[in-house]
Structure formats: structure tokens, C-alpha cells
């Protein structure tokens, strides 16, 4: 039987000008590490005569990253946001996601932080913070 655990996932982010070397994200939420939205990479149109046409289109990919309220990695996103505010411009990042359980590595290129929770929600306990990055490209390779 093979394992599909995500406990051994390794996520490394690089933000040029803020963190020039890869920073390993740690302290993920108990139920969510990250998730990527499905993409719709086609434009489909049905003509009045019933003929279906399709066109390939490039589309961005959105990824949510979930960190516990006390995760040290929250500082990476806080520093990134502070650098953007100081520069008054968006700063891109790149990310490598390694999933040993399925022997896959994903390279995420030219990402921008598109959602930033400034503080954890306070309920019975402080809740995880969900950051969103929108990627230009995400590509996969096998890691044996």
C-alpha cells in the first residue's frame, strides 16, 4: 500500500529583494496546507449551427496557503507585504512544492500575493491565516 500523506510536503518560496534565497514554509494549518484552484484553459463556443469550437488560452492559477496563527512563516508574508507597501509596487515570487508521497515537484513561477489576511481571526483560538498567490505558470516534474 502506498502513502498519500501530505505531512512530508516541502514548500519553498523565494521573493527577490525580500528573501533572495528559498524560505521553507512551516507551521501549516491542521486541516489545510495549501490548495490550488482548478483552471479553465479553454474558450469554448457553440455556433448556431451546432458546431463546437475551442481555443487554447493561457490562464493564471490561484493558490491558497494556510498557516497556523503562530507559524513563524507568517513573517515571510508580513515582510513581503511590508516591502510592497514601501516600494508601492507588486513584488513577484517563485515557489517549489515537493510532494514525496506522489514523487512530484511543482515549479510555480511569477506569482503575486493577491490576498493578505492582516491578522488571524480570533475565535475560541486564533485561526489560521490564508494567503493567496496568483501564478503565471505552474509546471510539474517527476521526482524519483
N, C-alpha and C positions, 0 to 999 in steps of 0.2 A: 504494500500500500504506500502511495506517495503522500507527501505532506503539501498542503496548500496554505501553510501558515504565512501570515504577513508580519509576524513578530521579528523576523530577521531581515526585513526590508531596510535598505540603506538609501537615504535621500540626502544628496549633497547639492548645495546651492552656491553659486558664485555671482556676486554683484560687483562688477568692475567699478572701482572708485570708492566702494564701501567695504566690501570683502573681496579682495583680489584673488584669494585662494579659496578653494571649496570649503564650505562650512557644513558639517554633518548635522542635520536636524535631529533633535532628540526631544523626548517628553511629549510624545503624541497622545491624543485623547484615547480613552479606554476603548471606545467603540469605533472610532474613525481615525485612520492615519491620513489618508487623502482620497480624493475621488476625482475622476476626470469626466466631464460631460461628454456624451455622445456627440458626434459631429454629423452634419448633413452635407456631404461633399458633392452634391449634385443639384442641378437646376433641372426640374422635370416639367414638361409642358405637354398637354394633350391637345392636339388640334381638333377643330370641329368635325373633321372627317374621321376621327378616331385613331389617328397615328400618334404614337407616343414618341417624343423627342427628349433627349437627355444631353446635358452638358456637364463636364467636369468643372468644378470650381474650387478654388483654394478657400479654406475657412480657418479661423482661429480655433484653438482648443482651450476651454476654461478648466482650471484645476483648483479645487478647494483643498487647503491644507489645514488640519485640525490639531492644535497644540493645547495641552493642558494649561490651565491658568498659571501654574508655577513652573512651566517649562522654561529653561534657560534660553531656548531657541526663540522665544518671543522677542528677545533683544535684537536678534538679527533683523526681524521685520520692523521693529521700532527704529533701529538705526537706519534702515533703508528708507523708511518714511521720512525721518528727520533730514536725511541727505537730499531727498527730493524737494522737501519744503525749502531747504536752504538754497538749492540750485534753481528752484521754480521750474523744474522740468522732470519728466519721467526718466527713470534710470532703468535700463534693461538688466535682466539676469539670465543665467542659464542653470540647468539642473540636470543631474544624473540620478536616475531612480534604478536601483538594482533590486530585483526580486529573486533571490536564490532559489526559492521553492519551485519556481517555474523556469528557472535558468534563463531569465530575460533581463536585459538592461535597456532602459529608455533614455534617450537624449532629448531633452527639452531645450529648445533654442529660441532666443529673443523673446523673453517673457516680460510682461509688465504687471506690477501689482495693480489689480483693478478693484479690489475690495479690502479694506483695512479696518478691523474692529479696534477701536481705540482703547477699549477696556473690556475685561471679561464681564459677562452678565453675572450678577450676584443673586443666587437663589439660595437653597439650603447650603450649597457650597458654591465656590466660584466655578463658573462654567468654562469649557474650552473656548478658545478663540479660533475662528475660521477665517483664514486669509484666502484670497483668490488671486491667482496669477493667470493671465491670458497669454497663451503661447502662439508664436508664429508657426513653429513646426515641432512635432513630436515624432521621433523615429525609434524603431525597435531593433535590437540585435540579440542573437542567442549568445548566452554565456555558459559555456560547458564546464 
